[in-house]
Amino acid sequence: MKITFPNLGNARFAAKALFDDLSIEYVLPSPGNHKELELGASLSPEEICLPFKIMLGGFIESIEKGADTVLIPGSCGPCRFGEYCELQMNILKSLGHNIDFIVLDYPKSIGTNEFLDRIKKIKPGKGVSKKELINALRNAYKIINQIDNIDKKARHLTGFEINKGECKNILRDCKMEALALHGGKSMISLFKGYSKKLNKVIIDKNRNPLKIAIIGEIYNILEPFSNLYIEDKLMDYGVSSYKKLCPSWWVKNAALSPFKLNSLDIRLSSKEYLPYYIGGHGRECIGEAVMSAAQGFDGAIQIFPMGCMPEIVSKAILPTISQAKNFPIMSLIMDEMTGEAGYDTRIEAFIDLLERRKRRCVI
């Protein structure tokens, strides 16, 4: 067995460390790129969403490097993501690739026994003890929290840094070095060091930078290539940004879901506008918009792939929230035809709008 998996933001660091510690062969997926998008789009149904196309192209690249098993998280309600694995298996089979898919659905959806049976397919290497297995899982959980916290801190401090670009460079170097390491312990140590580096960044506490929340479909939020690196662009503009949906949030949300204790703040915030789960993370999008307005953000940017059904519903509700809360929200719809120049222009115009609003409030 040689496992690969889709890129899901910072989850790649925890997955790499876990597979290293358990001596499991794997192919680390390359960062999203135009080659795999073009390949995936050429083989996918025309109206399927962008994440499907990027993932499919990435799987084929990994298969060419020797992968024979795909590990993928399961669906979140009535969303097309729940059918990804079946359709991708059929496409790959038609290309002559006999690939095994291990789909990690929520235990409440498929039953605990079925979930455990799927987990058992991921077999550690010879000689790995139960204690080592537990330690590897513990380290992976620690890593996903560490890197998400570093990401969050760097993107927040950007608005206050004296030396422009310092936080962005630290974050880039941190991620590059982490992927060159082997095993969880070395990665944990590295992340501790980079967290301290961020604490030493010289900032101007008197600044009042723009603060923008990133909301929308989780894959488009997590994967930089799929959103044309919007968080890095905001860093270049000196804007502090924040996203709630991240791998560490997903793990915690999944763990609390069986007890109905997951995302209590989001559910409470979305209750007035969208009291039901509609699939994907549509309800989270609404709840985050309301929370961002209450927390003093200057605006929010919704990002989602063209045709995403839950986010289309959310997009129809967001103008009502924007008007009621006097809170600017811009929606960006992504597909393989999205032009970066026009995309950048919209972001710049939105930032300009927020800056003018902020100046008026100060005056």
C-alpha positions as CSV (number, residue, x, y, z in Angstrom):
1,M,0.0,0.0,0.0
2,K,1.2,3.4,-1.0
3,I,-1.1,6.2,0.2
4,T,-1.9,9.6,-1.3
5,F,-4.4,12.1,-0.3
6,P,-5.9,15.4,-1.5
7,N,-4.3,18.7,-0.4
8,L,-6.5,20.2,2.4
9,G,-4.5,23.1,3.6
10,N,-2.3,22.5,6.6
11,A,-3.6,19.0,7.0
12,R,-0.7,17.9,4.8
13,F,1.8,18.5,7.7
14,A,-0.1,16.3,10.1
15,A,-0.6,13.6,7.5
16,K,3.1,13.6,6.6
17,A,4.2,13.3,10.2
18,L,1.7,10.6,10.9
19,F,2.7,8.4,8.0
20,D,6.4,9.0,8.8
21,D,6.0,7.9,12.4
22,L,3.9,4.8,11.4
23,S,6.3,3.8,8.6
24,I,3.5,3.9,6.0
25,E,4.5,4.5,2.4
26,Y,2.9,7.6,0.9
27,V,3.1,10.0,-1.9
28,L,2.9,13.6,-0.7
29,P,0.7,15.5,-3.1
30,S,2.3,18.4,-4.8
31,P,0.9,21.9,-4.2
32,G,-2.0,22.8,-6.4
33,N,-0.8,23.8,-9.9
34,H,-2.2,24.6,-13.3
35,K,-1.0,21.4,-14.8
36,E,-3.1,19.2,-12.5
37,L,-6.1,21.5,-12.8
38,E,-6.0,21.3,-16.6
39,L,-5.6,17.5,-16.4
40,G,-8.5,17.2,-13.9
41,A,-10.8,19.5,-15.8
42,S,-10.2,17.7,-19.1
43,L,-11.4,14.4,-17.5
44,S,-14.2,15.7,-15.2
45,P,-17.9,16.3,-16.0
46,E,-18.2,19.9,-17.2
47,E,-20.4,21.2,-14.4
48,I,-18.7,19.5,-11.5
49,C,-17.1,21.9,-9.0
50,L,-13.5,23.1,-8.9
51,P,-12.2,21.0,-5.9
52,F,-13.2,17.8,-7.8
53,K,-11.1,18.8,-10.8
54,I,-8.0,19.8,-8.8
55,M,-8.2,16.7,-6.7
56,L,-8.6,14.4,-9.7
57,G,-5.6,15.9,-11.4
58,G,-3.6,15.6,-8.2
59,F,-4.5,12.0,-7.7
60,I,-3.3,11.2,-11.3
61,E,0.0,12.9,-10.6
62,S,0.4,10.9,-7.4
63,I,-0.5,7.7,-9.1
64,E,2.2,8.3,-11.6
65,K,4.6,8.5,-8.7
66,G,3.5,5.1,-7.4
67,A,0.4,5.7,-5.2
68,D,-2.1,2.9,-5.2
69,T,-4.5,4.1,-2.4
70,V,-6.3,7.3,-1.9
71,L,-7.3,8.5,1.6
72,I,-10.1,11.1,1.5
73,P,-12.4,12.5,4.2
74,G,-16.1,11.9,3.7
75,S,-19.0,14.1,2.9
76,C,-20.7,16.8,5.0
77,G,-24.4,16.4,4.3
78,P,-26.2,16.6,0.9
79,C,-23.2,18.0,-1.0
80,R,-21.7,16.6,-4.2
81,F,-18.5,16.0,-2.2
82,G,-20.2,12.9,-0.9
83,E,-20.1,11.4,-4.5
84,Y,-16.5,12.5,-5.3
85,C,-14.9,9.1,-4.5
86,E,-17.4,7.1,-6.6
87,L,-17.1,9.3,-9.6
88,Q,-13.3,9.6,-9.3
89,M,-12.9,5.9,-9.0
90,N,-14.9,5.3,-12.2
91,I,-12.8,7.9,-14.0
92,L,-9.5,6.5,-12.8
93,K,-10.7,3.0,-13.7
94,S,-11.5,4.1,-17.2
95,L,-8.0,5.3,-17.5
96,G,-6.6,1.9,-16.5
97,H,-5.8,2.8,-12.8
98,N,-7.0,0.3,-10.3
99,I,-7.0,2.5,-7.2
100,D,-8.4,1.7,-3.7
101,F,-10.2,4.6,-2.0
102,I,-10.4,4.8,1.8
103,V,-13.2,7.2,2.6
104,L,-13.3,8.5,6.2
105,D,-16.9,9.4,6.7
106,Y,-18.3,10.6,10.0
107,P,-18.9,7.5,12.3
108,K,-22.5,8.7,12.9
109,S,-23.1,8.5,9.1
110,I,-21.7,5.0,8.4
111,G,-21.7,3.4,11.9
112,T,-18.8,2.9,14.3
113,N,-17.9,-0.6,13.1
114,E,-17.7,0.4,9.4
115,F,-15.6,3.5,10.3
116,L,-13.2,1.3,12.3
117,D,-13.0,-1.2,9.5
118,R,-12.0,1.5,7.1
119,I,-9.3,2.8,9.6
120,K,-7.9,-0.7,9.8
121,K,-7.1,-0.6,6.1
122,I,-4.4,1.9,6.9
123,K,-1.8,-0.5,8.3
124,P,1.3,0.7,10.1
125,G,4.6,-0.7,9.1
126,K,6.1,-3.8,10.7
127,G,7.3,-3.3,14.2
128,V,5.1,-0.3,15.1
129,S,3.7,-0.9,18.6
130,K,0.4,0.3,20.0
131,K,2.2,2.9,22.1
132,E,4.0,4.2,19.0
133,L,0.6,4.4,17.2
134,I,-0.9,6.4,20.0
135,N,2.1,8.7,20.2
136,A,2.0,9.2,16.4
137,L,-1.7,10.2,16.5
138,R,-1.1,12.5,19.5
139,N,1.8,14.2,17.6
140,A,-0.4,14.6,14.5
141,Y,-3.1,16.3,16.5
142,K,-0.6,18.6,18.1
143,I,1.0,19.4,14.8
144,I,-2.3,20.4,13.1
145,N,-3.1,22.7,16.0
146,Q,0.4,24.2,16.0
147,I,0.5,25.0,12.3
148,D,-3.0,26.4,12.3
149,N,-2.1,28.7,15.2
150,I,1.1,29.8,13.5
151,D,-0.9,30.5,10.3
152,K,-3.5,32.4,12.2
153,K,-1.0,34.5,14.2
154,A,1.1,35.4,11.1
155,R,-1.9,36.6,9.1
156,H,-3.2,38.6,12.1
157,L,0.2,40.3,12.9
158,T,0.7,41.3,9.2
159,G,-1.5,44.3,9.8
160,F,0.7,45.5,12.6
161,E,4.2,44.6,11.5
162,I,6.8,47.3,11.1
163,N,9.0,45.4,8.5
164,K,6.6,44.8,5.6
165,G,6.5,41.1,4.5
166,E,8.2,39.7,7.7
167,C,5.3,37.6,8.8
168,K,4.7,36.3,5.3
169,N,8.4,35.3,5.0
170,I,8.3,33.6,8.4
171,L,5.2,31.6,7.5
172,R,6.6,30.6,4.1
173,D,9.9,29.4,5.6
174,C,8.2,27.5,8.3
175,K,6.1,25.5,5.9
176,M,9.0,24.8,3.5
177,E,11.2,23.5,6.4
178,A,8.4,21.4,7.9
179,L,7.9,19.5,4.7
180,A,11.6,18.7,4.5
181,L,11.6,17.0,8.0
182,H,10.9,13.4,8.9
183,G,8.6,12.5,11.8
184,G,6.3,14.3,14.2
185,K,8.8,15.2,17.0
186,S,11.1,17.2,14.7
187,M,8.1,19.0,13.2
188,I,6.7,19.8,16.6
189,S,10.0,21.3,17.6
190,L,10.3,23.3,14.5
191,F,6.8,24.8,14.9
192,K,7.6,25.8,18.5
193,G,10.6,27.7,17.2
194,Y,8.6,29.5,14.6
195,S,5.9,30.4,17.0
196,K,8.6,32.1,19.1
197,K,9.8,33.9,16.0
198,L,6.4,35.4,15.4
199,N,6.3,36.6,19.0
200,K,9.5,38.6,18.2
201,V,8.1,40.3,15.2
202,I,8.3,44.1,15.8
203,I,4.8,45.5,15.6
204,D,3.1,48.9,16.0
205,K,0.3,48.3,18.5
206,N,-1.2,51.7,17.7
207,R,-2.1,50.7,14.1
208,N,-5.7,49.9,13.3
209,P,-5.4,47.8,10.1
210,L,-8.2,46.4,8.1
211,K,-9.5,43.1,9.4
212,I,-11.2,40.8,6.8
213,A,-12.8,37.4,7.6
214,I,-12.5,34.7,4.9
215,I,-15.7,32.6,4.8
216,G,-17.3,30.1,2.4
217,E,-16.7,26.6,1.1
218,I,-14.0,24.8,3.1
219,Y,-11.8,23.5,0.3
220,N,-11.6,26.9,-1.4
221,I,-10.8,28.5,1.9
222,L,-8.1,25.9,2.8
223,E,-6.3,25.5,-0.5
224,P,-4.3,28.5,-1.6
225,F,-4.1,27.5,-5.3
226,S,-7.9,27.1,-5.5
227,N,-8.5,30.7,-4.2
228,L,-5.5,32.2,-6.1
229,Y,-3.6,32.8,-2.9
230,I,-6.0,35.3,-1.5
231,E,-4.6,35.2,2.0
232,D,-1.1,36.0,0.7
233,K,-2.5,38.8,-1.4
234,L,-4.1,40.3,1.7
235,M,-0.8,40.1,3.5
236,D,0.8,42.0,0.7
237,Y,-1.8,44.7,1.2
238,G,-1.1,44.9,4.9
239,V,-4.5,43.5,5.8
240,S,-5.1,41.2,8.8
241,S,-7.2,38.3,7.8
242,Y,-8.9,35.4,9.7
243,K,-10.6,32.2,8.8
244,K,-12.4,29.9,11.3
245,L,-12.6,26.9,9.0
246,C,-9.3,25.1,9.2
247,P,-8.1,21.5,9.7
248,S,-7.9,21.8,13.5
249,W,-11.4,23.2,13.5
250,W,-12.6,20.3,11.3
251,V,-11.1,17.7,13.7
252,K,-12.6,19.2,16.8
253,N,-16.0,19.7,15.0
254,A,-16.0,16.0,13.9
255,A,-15.1,14.8,17.4
256,L,-17.9,16.8,19.0
257,S,-20.5,16.1,16.3
258,P,-21.8,12.8,17.8
259,F,-22.6,14.7,21.1
260,K,-24.2,17.6,19.2
261,L,-21.7,19.9,20.9
262,N,-20.0,20.9,17.6
263,S,-19.8,24.6,16.5
264,L,-22.2,25.9,19.1
265,D,-21.2,29.5,18.4
266,I,-21.8,29.1,14.7
267,R,-25.2,27.4,15.2
268,L,-26.3,30.1,17.6
269,S,-25.1,32.9,15.3
270,S,-26.7,31.5,12.2
271,K,-30.0,30.6,13.8
272,E,-31.8,33.8,12.8
273,Y,-30.9,33.5,9.1
274,L,-30.3,29.8,8.5
275,P,-31.3,27.5,11.3
276,Y,-30.8,24.2,9.4
277,Y,-27.8,22.4,7.9
278,I,-28.1,22.5,4.1
279,G,-25.0,20.5,3.3
280,G,-21.3,21.4,2.9
281,H,-20.5,24.3,5.2
282,G,-23.3,26.7,4.2
283,R,-24.6,27.2,7.7
284,E,-21.0,27.8,8.9
285,C,-20.7,30.5,6.3
286,I,-23.8,32.3,7.6
287,G,-22.8,32.0,11.2
288,E,-19.3,33.2,10.5
289,A,-20.6,36.3,8.7
290,V,-22.7,37.2,11.7
291,M,-19.9,36.5,14.1
292,S,-17.4,38.6,12.1
293,A,-19.7,41.6,12.1
294,A,-20.1,41.3,15.9
295,Q,-16.4,40.8,16.5
296,G,-15.5,44.1,14.8
297,F,-14.2,42.9,11.4
298,D,-14.3,45.5,8.7
299,G,-15.7,43.1,6.1
300,A,-15.8,39.5,4.9
301,I,-15.0,37.7,1.7
302,Q,-17.0,34.6,0.7
303,I,-15.2,32.2,-1.6
304,F,-16.7,29.2,-3.2
305,P,-16.5,27.1,-6.4
306,M,-19.0,27.8,-9.2
307,G,-22.0,25.6,-8.8
308,C,-21.5,24.8,-5.1
309,M,-25.1,24.3,-4.0
310,P,-24.8,25.1,-0.2
311,E,-22.7,28.2,-0.9
312,I,-25.2,29.5,-3.5
313,V,-27.9,29.4,-0.8
314,S,-25.5,31.2,1.6
315,K,-24.8,33.8,-1.0
316,A,-28.5,34.6,-1.3
317,I,-28.7,35.2,2.4
318,L,-25.5,37.2,2.9
319,P,-26.9,40.5,1.4
320,T,-29.6,40.5,4.1
321,I,-26.9,40.1,6.8
322,S,-24.8,42.7,5.2
323,Q,-27.7,45.3,5.2
324,A,-28.9,44.4,8.7
325,K,-25.4,44.5,10.3
326,N,-24.0,47.3,8.1
327,F,-21.2,44.9,7.2
328,P,-19.7,44.7,3.7
329,I,-19.5,41.2,2.3
330,M,-18.0,40.3,-1.1
331,S,-18.6,36.9,-2.9
332,L,-15.9,35.5,-5.1
333,I,-16.9,32.5,-7.3
334,M,-14.0,30.3,-8.5
335,D,-13.5,27.9,-11.4
336,E,-10.8,27.0,-13.8
337,M,-11.6,29.9,-16.0
338,T,-11.2,32.6,-13.3
339,G,-8.8,35.3,-14.5
340,E,-6.3,36.5,-11.9
341,A,-6.2,40.1,-13.1
342,G,-9.9,40.6,-12.7
343,Y,-9.9,38.7,-9.4
344,D,-7.1,41.0,-8.1
345,T,-9.1,44.1,-9.2
346,R,-12.1,43.0,-7.2
347,I,-10.1,42.4,-4.1
348,E,-8.3,45.8,-4.4
349,A,-11.7,47.6,-5.0
350,F,-13.1,45.9,-1.9
351,I,-10.1,46.9,0.2
352,D,-10.4,50.4,-1.0
353,L,-14.1,50.5,-0.1
354,L,-13.3,49.2,3.4
355,E,-10.6,51.8,3.9
356,R,-12.9,54.6,2.9
357,R,-15.5,53.4,5.3
358,K,-12.9,53.1,8.1
359,R,-11.7,56.7,7.5
360,R,-15.3,58.0,7.6
361,C,-15.8,56.3,10.9
362,V,-12.7,57.8,12.4
363,I,-13.6,61.3,11.2
